Amino acid sequence: LQLVRETESVLRVESKMRLDRALLEVDGRGLERLRRLEKDKGGDAYVVDPNLGSTGPAPTGPDDLTIAQQRAQQERRVTGRELQIVRERERVVQIESKMRVSRALLEQDRAGLEKIQRLENEMGGEAVVRGQIL
């Protein structure tokens, strides 16, 4: 049961990693677009329509950011996603390590059970065994 839970945990984390990688790719493309705009139009310009890449010298709303500010924000987003993926990978490695230990313990338990069953067959179920048999 422990191995099943650990396997499910690995699958959940790996699924989240795939999603984060896809989002990282989208964020990376957005960052490249902002870098190009910043290079072409200057960092002090404001993006009027991000889909068309049109810019203007003044903000169109109170919450508007300059291209440089948007680029910096996007860089932080990309870096955060990269860090999240690294953490998720570390989590998978930890769970896989626990799984290896659980498998080894399971094999030990199976070997001990087989030995007990063999003794039970040889000596009968009512026999008393003294000391360590495993």
C-alpha angles and dihedrals in degrees: 000000000000091000091051091052092048091048090051090050091052091049092050093049093045090050090052089048091055090051092047091049090053091048090046090054091052092046090048092054090049090050092051090050090052091048090052092048091048091050094046101038104022129252095269095063122100124230110241097179116010092193093057096033092234118155139189137198094242135044118262093207140019094257097049118127129206119251090255091052092048091048091051090049091049091048089055090049092051092047091049092052091048090052091048091053091050090051091048091050090051089051091053090050091051093049092046089052090053089049091055090052091047091050091050091050091047091053090050090050091049092050091049092048091050090051092050091048091049091050090047091053093046099042103023129248095278097056119116117227119198124206132006113333100171 
